[in-house]
Amino acid sequence: MYTYGLEADFWWRLLLLIAIFSLLLFAFGTVARKWWKVRRGKILTNTYVNERHKEIDWFLRSLSIFSILAGFAINSTRPPLEWYWFLQPWFIGLFFLFIGEIVRAFMQYKYAENHNAYKVTISNTVFAIILYVTLATTNFWGLM
């Protein structure tokens, strides 16, 4: 049965996919923090190691917004089938998310009180990339 071009159970499957993905990320992060004895930070907050880290992070955020706008301007002048994939907002967002996590890991390695914090950041980033790749290559784990 279809509803406005979508399968009737699409939203339930999407919710299930998001729940599984979130649970896997949360469980892996918990195990990694216990493994390396790193205290859990506040949920959904951005904690900076020092002021320099905050400045770099805000620079990267500003650069990502500028890149998305520039990518839109460039791709909007081309036919839709000839858009550059690396100027798409999803790619730019994931790229700068990855770069931001690399910067966070470096700052934690150099300046954090708990020297193992960078290991948790790197392992969480690698695990998230593995999940994203498996989602993309397995048709969303067969759920979509």
C-alpha angles and dihedrals in degrees: 000000000000130000116197092331095314128100112257094243096044095107093048091051091046091051090049091050093050091047093051092045092049093046092051092050092046094047093047092048091050093050092046092050092050092045094054095031096240121157115241115247126220115292117252094003129115111234117191125206092216142337093276090057090052091052093049092047093052090047090053091048091051091046091051092052090048090048092051091050092046091047090051091049092050097043093045089064091057130070112267094249091054099051117134108250093211090059094055114114093238092057095044091048094050091044094054091042088056093046090048091053091049089052090048091051092048092049091048090049093051104035114012121114092227105055092201094063092090090057091058091048093050094045092048090049094049091046091050091050090050090051092049092049093048090049091053096044099043099047091257093314089303092295098111 
